[in-house]
């Protein structure tokens, strides 16, 4: 026990010389915009899916949304060519 007390006392006496000042640099923090970006590959699956179908067949003349766009209920997603539909209606009326 006496040896431990001597060791502890020697460490306490030696501590101030062992803790000499260490030189260091001071930097002022500056705000800057960083354009660091990360890219990665991933796959995403929708939580909700809907099947969209037309009541009549025809040629699509306009697509109003891109894949992944939010679409409100009742919005027109695609437009079909009126010329082909008009011809089909005229043909049906002629058969009546």
BAFI-3210 file (N, C-alpha, C; in Angstrom, 3 decimals, decimal comma, padded with zeros to 6 digits):
// residues 96
n [1|2|3|4|5|6|7|8|9|10|11|12|13|14|15|16|17|18|19|20|21|22|23|24|25|26|27|28|29|30|31|32|33|34|35|36|37|38|39|40|41|42|43|44|45|46|47|48|49|50|51|52|53|54|55|56|57|58|59|60|61|62|63|64|65|66|67|68|69|70|71|72|73|74|75|76|77|78|79|80|81|82|83|84|85|86|87|88|89|90|91|92|93|94|95|96]
n.u [000,814|001,976|003,735|001,955|000,884|003,177|003,609|001,289|001,630|003,957|002,987|001,167|002,842|004,410|002,624|002,034|004,281|004,074|001,819|002,231|001,712|000,078|000,650|-001,769|-004,008|-006,258|-009,290|-011,566|-014,946|-016,719|-019,605|-020,619|-021,890|-022,353|-022,037|-022,115|-023,080|-024,842|-025,153|-027,100|-028,201|-031,508|-034,627|-038,062|-041,264|-044,711|-047,063|-049,789|-051,578|-053,080|-055,155|-055,527|-057,856|-059,354|-062,739|-063,323|-061,629|-058,811|-056,614|-054,037|-053,848|-052,828|-050,888|-051,290|-049,894|-046,862|-045,059|-045,222|-046,222|-048,450|-051,871|-054,991|-058,264|-060,544|-059,180|-058,111|-056,257|-055,233|-055,826|-057,883|-057,741|-060,019|-060,919|-060,834|-062,674|-064,986|-065,398|-065,946|-068,340|-070,009|-070,042|-071,343|-073,846|-074,762|-075,320|-077,594]
n.v [-001,182|001,177|001,619|002,160|004,608|006,198|006,109|007,385|009,924|010,753|010,974|013,050|015,166|015,282|015,961|018,801|019,542|017,703|018,493|020,481|023,404|022,951|023,821|025,393|026,137|028,778|029,078|031,097|030,575|030,375|030,994|029,071|027,978|024,687|022,502|019,797|016,631|013,514|010,534|007,705|004,371|003,171|001,506|002,168|001,611|002,112|002,959|003,029|002,008|002,516|001,332|002,534|003,014|003,448|004,170|003,828|002,746|004,168|006,551|008,102|011,522|013,495|013,690|014,518|014,403|013,414|010,366|009,504|011,938|013,827|013,332|014,777|013,675|013,102|014,547|015,149|012,799|011,729|012,589|011,488|010,988|012,911|012,632|009,901|008,883|010,256|009,192|006,546|006,866|007,889|005,681|003,808|005,024|004,924|002,271|001,912]
n.w [000,000|000,663|-001,406|-003,493|-002,618|-002,778|-005,545|-006,469|-005,315|-006,642|-009,228|-008,977|-008,294|-010,591|-012,530|-013,231|-014,836|-016,885|-018,154|-020,061|-022,064|-025,117|-028,416|-030,544|-033,267|-034,046|-035,678|-037,469|-037,817|-040,818|-042,773|-045,507|-048,644|-049,513|-052,184|-052,137|-053,096|-053,212|-055,002|-055,708|-056,406|-056,497|-055,851|-056,093|-054,825|-055,272|-052,717|-053,040|-055,881|-059,075|-061,662|-064,852|-067,384|-070,609|-071,666|-074,267|-077,272|-078,973|-080,627|-078,844|-078,383|-076,733|-073,768|-070,506|-068,098|-066,418|-065,691|-062,306|-061,442|-059,316|-059,413|-059,413|-058,417|-061,036|-062,939|-066,323|-067,888|-070,319|-073,769|-076,374|-079,923|-081,665|-084,251|-085,020|-083,198|-083,942|-086,478|-085,789|-084,354|-086,366|-088,080|-086,463|-086,157|-088,743|-089,052|-087,599]
ca.u [000,000|002,878|004,260|000,893|000,817|004,346|003,347|000,261|002,240|004,885|002,187|000,587|003,923|004,903|001,547|002,122|005,277|003,608|000,704|002,717|000,789|000,204|000,287|-002,921|-004,416|-007,647|-009,908|-012,876|-015,913|-017,391|-020,717|-020,485|-022,806|-021,656|-022,847|-021,808|-024,261|-024,634|-026,077|-027,152|-029,253|-032,554|-035,908|-039,170|-042,564|-045,813|-047,898|-051,093|-051,521|-054,384|-055,172|-056,271|-058,245|-060,340|-064,009|-063,293|-060,271|-058,479|-055,232|-053,770|-053,373|-052,127|-050,682|-051,234|-049,083|-045,702|-045,016|-044,840|-046,918|-049,661|-053,050|-056,216|-059,411|-061,330|-058,327|-057,963|-054,884|-054,894|-056,891|-057,888|-057,979|-061,456|-061,227|-061,129|-063,906|-066,096|-065,621|-066,571|-069,725|-070,736|-070,239|-072,358|-075,149|-075,181|-075,818|-078,866]
ca.v [000,000|002,320|001,857|002,804|005,994|006,892|006,251|008,410|011,210|011,141|011,377|014,361|016,146|015,358|016,365|020,130|019,599|016,867|019,159|021,703|023,936|022,407|024,878|025,109|027,238|029,195|029,416|031,722|029,821|031,195|030,326|028,919|027,009|023,518|021,818|018,378|015,806|012,077|009,833|006,278|003,668|002,665|001,208|002,688|001,035|002,936|002,394|002,849|001,987|002,520|000,966|003,532|002,516|004,284|003,496|003,543|002,661|005,246|007,009|009,155|012,754|014,322|013,142|015,721|014,200|012,533|009,282|009,968|013,180|013,729|013,599|014,919|012,899|013,769|015,253|014,499|012,298|011,695|012,922|010,620|011,675|013,087|012,218|008,467|008,670|010,759|008,197|005,373|007,234|007,979|004,310|003,170|005,630|004,468|000,899|001,902]
ca.w [000,000|000,744|-002,757|-004,266|-002,172|-003,351|-006,983|-006,624|-004,971|-007,707|-010,387|-008,687|-008,360|-011,963|-013,428|-013,836|-015,909|-017,986|-018,812|-020,690|-023,067|-026,465|-029,368|-031,388|-034,141|-033,909|-036,959|-037,396|-038,606|-041,824|-043,450|-046,947|-049,231|-050,034|-053,190|-052,076|-053,316|-053,245|-055,880|-055,425|-057,129|-055,609|-056,484|-055,300|-055,150|-054,784|-051,665|-053,675|-057,336|-059,735|-063,066|-065,620|-068,702|-071,299|-071,962|-075,703|-077,800|-079,898|-080,650|-077,859|-079,019|-075,745|-072,424|-069,673|-066,899|-066,535|-064,704|-060,975|-061,075|-058,500|-060,243|-058,616|-058,899|-062,068|-063,902|-067,624|-067,974|-071,750|-074,722|-077,542|-081,184|-081,921|-085,622|-085,029|-082,444|-084,765|-087,539|-085,168|-084,035|-087,635|-088,562|-085,609|-086,459|-090,075|-088,934|-086,869]
c.u [000,861|003,445|003,215|000,774|001,976|004,145|002,341|000,823|003,184|004,127|001,593|001,648|004,424|003,866|001,709|003,154|004,833|002,491|001,136|001,731|001,102|-000,200|-000,902|-003,262|-005,891|-008,144|-011,257|-013,810|-016,631|-018,487|-020,397|-021,444|-021,976|-022,564|-022,487|-023,094|-023,873|-025,618|-025,983|-028,258|-030,255|-033,761|-037,008|-040,453|-043,649|-046,579|-049,280|-050,904|-052,935|-054,207|-056,068|-056,589|-059,305|-061,606|-064,100|-061,840|-060,037|-057,014|-055,062|-053,203|-052,621|-052,035|-050,434|-050,376|-047,904|-045,798|-044,530|-045,512|-048,113|-050,833|-054,272|-057,334|-060,184|-060,501|-058,233|-056,501|-054,414|-056,102|-056,741|-058,219|-059,479|-061,840|-061,601|-062,431|-065,121|-066,427|-066,323|-068,026|-070,556|-071,017|-071,312|-073,744|-075,663|-075,763|-077,177|-080,017]
c.v [001,251|002,651|002,548|004,276|006,795|007,125|007,359|009,792|011,669|011,587|012,765|015,438|016,325|015,920|017,754|020,224|018,771|017,543|020,482|022,125|023,346|023,504|024,438|026,347|027,523|029,606|030,054|030,957|030,771|030,357|030,231|027,839|025,881|022,815|020,338|017,579|014,339|011,473|008,344|005,654|003,120|002,278|001,621|002,017|001,888|002,206|002,100|002,895|001,978|002,092|001,956|002,932|003,437|003,472|003,126|003,432|003,803|005,612|008,163|010,370|013,658|013,574|014,336|015,590|013,310|011,433|009,844|011,247|012,880|014,138|013,664|014,095|013,720|014,498|014,445|014,093|012,273|012,128|011,984|011,442|011,717|012,583|010,736|008,172|009,130|009,778|006,968|005,653|007,277|006,583|003,592|003,709|005,162|003,058|000,834|002,099]
c.w [000,000|-000,631|-003,641|-003,900|-002,734|-004,854|-007,245|-006,339|-006,066|-008,954|-010,183|-008,789|-009,789|-012,921|-014,013|-014,951|-017,112|-018,773|-019,426|-021,785|-024,433|-027,437|-030,233|-032,195|-033,917|-035,286|-036,712|-038,328|-039,546|-042,477|-044,934|-047,424|-049,827|-051,031|-053,266|-052,238|-053,354|-054,232|-055,574|-056,258|-056,129|-056,436|-055,526|-055,767|-054,526|-053,689|-052,229|-055,188|-057,885|-061,179|-063,791|-066,980|-069,284|-071,555|-073,435|-076,139|-078,777|-079,794|-079,669|-078,582|-078,043|-074,420|-071,514|-068,416|-067,222|-065,485|-063,377|-060,532|-060,182|-059,375|-059,337|-059,241|-059,925|-063,111|-065,197|-067,768|-069,422|-072,572|-075,913|-078,779|-081,481|-083,305|-085,673|-084,289|-083,246|-085,882|-086,985|-084,841|-085,314|-088,196|-087,763|-085,917|-087,820|-090,014|-088,248|-087,798]
res [x|x|x|x|x|x|x|x|x|x|x|x|x|x|x|x|x|x|x|x|x|x|x|x|x|x|x|x|x|x|x|x|x|x|x|x|x|x|x|x|x|x|x|x|x|x|x|x|x|x|x|x|x|x|x|x|x|x|x|x|x|x|x|x|x|x|x|x|x|x|x|x|x|x|x|x|x|x|x|x|x|x|x|x|x|x|x|x|x|x|x|x|x|x|x|x]
***
